[in-house]
Amino acid sequence: MHYDAIVIGGSYAGLSAAIQLARARRTVCVIDAGKPRNRFAAESHGFFGQDGAQPGAMIAQARAQLQAYPTVTMIDGEAVCALQTAPERFAIELASGEKLTASRVVLAHGVEDQLPELPGISERWGATVLHCPYCHGFEVGGRQLGVLNTIPASMHQALLIPDWGPTTFFLNGIDELDAETRKQLARRHVTVEPAPVVELVGDAPDLTGIRLADGRIIPIDALFIAPRARLSPLAAQLGCEFDESPFGLYIRTDAMKATTVPGVFAAGDAALAMNATIASASGVMAGAALHRSLMFGLTS
C-alpha cells in the first residue's frame, strides 16, 4: 500500500504528527522501534496535564487513541533505509525486509544518547544520573548535586543546577575555565572539583558519591550530565542537511518543520526538540505542515 505519509518514530513527536494527519483523513503509517529516548525515566514531568505520568503509559494511551482512526496503520519495527525514488515518492525499508512507500515522510525517530564511558553511569541513567533539571530537578531538589564536565555546554549546566541544590562541578581532569567563568561559578556558589572522576559509587540506581582519581569520594545524590546524541542514518540517506548543536548534529528544519528535502519533515529530538513538550508540539507542526503540502503542493 502507498501511504500519504510515513512517520518514522512512535513517541511524542511521531504520534503527535500522525494524529494531525489521521484527523485530516489521510492515510498514515507509523513505524515504531519501541525505544523512546525517555524510556529510562520512571516519570515524565512538566508536560501539560501529564505531570508525573509514566512515559510508557503516556505513549500507550496516545497509540490507542491514534489507532481508533481508520486511516492509520501502526507497524512495530525498525526503519533501516529511506530513499527518495521519485518526486513526492519515498521508499522505506524495515529491518524485517518489508518495503513501504509514501508521498511524504516525517522523521521523528529521536536520537541515541552517547553516555560517557565511566563506571556506574549507564545503570543509573534516568534515575540518579540525569540530563534535564526541568524534567527531574524537583525530585532531587535540596540534595547534594553534581555536574560532570562532558562537553563545553556542561559549564552552563553547572551554572543552572544550583537553583535545585548545592552543586559540585566535576571538571574530570579537563580544566579549561577562564577567570570570568570561575567568577560566575563562584557567584552561583558552585564548588569546582578539578580531579579526574573514576567511578560512581552506591547501590545502583542510587548514588551516594563520586570517586576521584586521588581516592577521595565526594558525596553526591544525583549527577547531571550533557551527553552528545547520535542520529539515525535515515536523514542522511534522504539527503537532508544538518546543523551542529552543543550536543551533536540535528536535522535542519524551517519554522514549519520541513527539512531541506522537499516532502520530508522532521520533529522531536532529531530536530532539536530537547524535551517531551517541545517534541510533541513540533510533531503537531510537522503533521499540519505536511497535510498542507499534500493539499497545495511542495513549495521548495
Rosetta blueprint (number, residue, H / E / L):
1 M L
2 H E
3 Y E
4 D E
5 A E
6 I E
7 V E
8 I E
9 G L
10 G L
11 S L
12 Y H
13 A H
14 G H
15 L H
16 S H
17 A H
18 A H
19 I H
20 Q H
21 L H
22 A H
23 R H
24 A L
25 R L
26 R L
27 T L
28 V E
29 C E
30 V E
31 I E
32 D E
33 A L
34 G L
35 K L
36 P L
37 R H
38 N H
39 R H
40 F H
41 A L
42 A L
43 E L
44 S E
45 H L
46 G L
47 F L
48 F L
49 G L
50 Q L
51 D L
52 G L
53 A E
54 Q L
55 P H
56 G H
57 A H
58 M H
59 I H
60 A H
61 Q H
62 A H
63 R H
64 A H
65 Q H
66 L H
67 Q H
68 A L
69 Y L
70 P L
71 T L
72 V E
73 T E
74 M E
75 I E
76 D E
77 G L
78 E L
79 A E
80 V E
81 C E
82 A E
83 L E
84 Q E
85 T E
86 A E
87 P L
88 E L
89 R E
90 F E
91 A E
92 I E
93 E E
94 L E
95 A L
96 S L
97 G L
98 E L
99 K E
100 L E
101 T E
102 A E
103 S E
104 R E
105 V E
106 V E
107 L E
108 A L
109 H L
110 G L
111 V E
112 E E
113 D E
114 Q E
115 L L
116 P L
117 E L
118 L L
119 P L
120 G L
121 I L
122 S H
123 E H
124 R H
125 W E
126 G L
127 A L
128 T L
129 V E
130 L E
131 H L
132 C L
133 P H
134 Y H
135 C H
136 H H
137 G L
138 F H
139 E H
140 V H
141 G L
142 G L
143 R L
144 Q L
145 L E
146 G E
147 V E
148 L E
149 N L
150 T L
151 I L
152 P L
153 A L
154 S H
155 M H
156 H H
157 Q H
158 A H
159 L H
160 L H
161 I H
162 P H
163 D H
164 W L
165 G L
166 P L
167 T E
168 T E
169 F E
170 F E
171 L L
172 N L
173 G L
174 I L
175 D L
176 E L
177 L L
178 D L
179 A H
180 E H
181 T H
182 R H
183 K H
184 Q H
185 L H
186 A H
187 R H
188 R L
189 H L
190 V L
191 T E
192 V E
193 E E
194 P L
195 A L
196 P L
197 V E
198 V E
199 E E
200 L E
201 V E
202 G L
203 D L
204 A L
205 P L
206 D L
207 L L
208 T L
209 G E
210 I E
211 R E
212 L E
213 A L
214 D L
215 G L
216 R L
217 I E
218 I E
219 P E
220 I L
221 D L
222 A E
223 L E
224 F E
225 I L
226 A L
227 P L
228 R E
229 A E
230 R E
231 L E
232 S L
233 P L
234 L H
235 A H
236 A H
237 Q H
238 L H
239 G L
240 C L
241 E L
242 F E
243 D E
244 E E
245 S E
246 P L
247 F L
248 G E
249 L E
250 Y E
251 I E
252 R L
253 T L
254 D L
255 A L
256 M L
257 K L
258 A E
259 T L
260 T L
261 V L
262 P L
263 G L
264 V E
265 F E
266 A E
267 A L
268 G H
269 D H
270 A H
271 A H
272 L L
273 A L
274 M L
275 N L
276 A H
277 T H
278 I H
279 A H
280 S H
281 A H
282 S H
283 G H
284 V H
285 M H
286 A H
287 G H
288 A H
289 A H
290 L H
291 H H
292 R H
293 S H
294 L H
295 M H
296 F H
297 G L
298 L L
299 T L
300 S L
